């Protein structure tokens, strides 16, 4: 879907934990942003990947909360990993994109997903 919209930046993981299947991929567009969303499911568990392209201005910061678990660097990008109870979230900025992975993942799984982005 990103390729169809001319996005050449490596933004999405190429590795998803075993057993998850893609159940939905879509794009929503407004004059200010384009939002790409993919959902993967395993039983009742859902992993979401969201890429927001801010068409008029690049995001400059990520709002952090008390749930910040760690910052993780890979390939020159800083990823902020948050713990929201039964879900981990990774959030990062790349060019004009705000990116997000969320799901019932453990720390090693979310880091493996992050590491797979650079492998495109």
C-alpha positions, 0 to 999 in steps of 0.5 A: 500500500505504501508503494502504491502511494509512492512512499519509498522510505523503509517504515514497516516491519518485514517480520511479524510473530508466527501465527499472525495473519493480515486481516486489514490494510487501508489508507485514509486521506485528508488534506493534511495527512495520509494514514496507512493502517495494517492489522494482523490477528491471531485469535483475539490478539491484534497487532496494529501498524500505523504510518501517518504521513503529515503532508503539510509539515513533518512531526517534530516530537513524540509525546511521552508518558509515564508508561515509557519502558525504554528507548531503542535505537536501530539504523539511526532511528530512535524508537520509544517503547511504551508499556500499556498493560497488556500491550507494548507500543513502539513509536518513532519518527522518520522524515514526515512520518509518525509510525506506530506498532502496537500489540500483545507483544513482549519486548524481544518481539517488538524489537525484532519487528523494529529490527526487521524494518531496516531489512525492508 
